[in-house]
Amino acid sequence: EKGGHDYFMLKEIAEQPKAVADTLLGRIDGAGSLRLDEVRIPVGVLRQVDKVVIVACGTAFHAGLIAKYAIEHWTRIPCEVELASEFRYRDPILDQQTLVIAVSQSGETMDTLMALRHAREQGSKVLAICNTNGSTIPRESDAVLYTHAGPEVAVASTKAFLTQLVACYLVALYLGQVRGTKFADEIRDVVRDLSRMPGAVERVLGTMGPVRELARSLAGKGTVLFLGRHVGYPVALEGALKLKELAYMHAEGFAAGELKHGPIALIEEDLPVVVVVPSPRGRSVLHDKIVSNIQEIRARGARTIVIAEEGDEAVVPYADHLVRVPVTPTLLQPLVATVPLQVFACELATARGNEVDQPRNLAKSVTVE
Ligand code: F6R
């Protein structure tokens, strides 16, 4: 049942190209337009939306953080992302023009369910992004866009995360499409780029040998830090979460720009620091800034593990370990950049003798608040 893999997690990591392809399937027509008939919220209502609020927990929350960049860029609608467990208790400002997106693999997470109930009580429309047919969260929402990751058995979320990202991109593009934003041309390009992502994820999976080896060599470490900027920041948070839950190590993700505001004090000789580097094309300012961040931490002794696009030569002199990912538009990079971090955490957990599919103290679906 593990399809020749030692763990469900490895099987599910390997299934990601298919999960991404299946989640795109039938949702983009031949002309490159979004076909999201499942989103039964009337187009007239979507045109009136003046704020998007994403609520989710854990890994799904990280998908939401990435979605914010895409939604705001492609639609110019302000977007907030909030941990579902915090949302309801701060009396959030919601009305009929707010679109709430609840992201949940299981569809049973109590915190997320309570957040969406609260949003609907305030008159907001709720769209669920969910991987489990007929579960509670989609049943209680106004509409649902299912992710087609297939059943996820390992407690640590991998393929569900990638498909949550795809679903978020689709919703963002769909909102852009129904509202006719001036990014129409860009939207067509993104649709084309999205259709290439299953192949890109496959390519990353084919190059994970050195990542596994590196992970095993770090099994005795106490701490690993993760840095990123822009969409690389939530990727860093996700990399740290995977390492905590699987390897039981102290791991933290930071926005690289925050280094000088505190975290740089943590850098010491031989501390492993994973840095997610955005594409040098397009947003080159972002890229240059992170290259100087890598220089800064390396000058203080950090062991730098750099995740960077193929052909990005600027990072080479400062990378103790270099992990290449295919060239993608910046907003889509999380789909490839997350994969090495999943493999890294899984291998470290194995090297430390941990139970990969069933980490201590965790449950696959959290049905208490
Ligand atoms: C992390 C993980 C958890 C879940 C979180 C939300 O690997 O699996 O952080 O992402 O409990 O679960 P769902 O998506 O089912 O609402």
Residues whose N, C-alpha, C, O or C-beta is under 5 A from the ligand:
A	BS01	F6R	C57 G58 T59 A60 V103 S104 Q105 S106 G107 T109 V155 A156 S157 K364
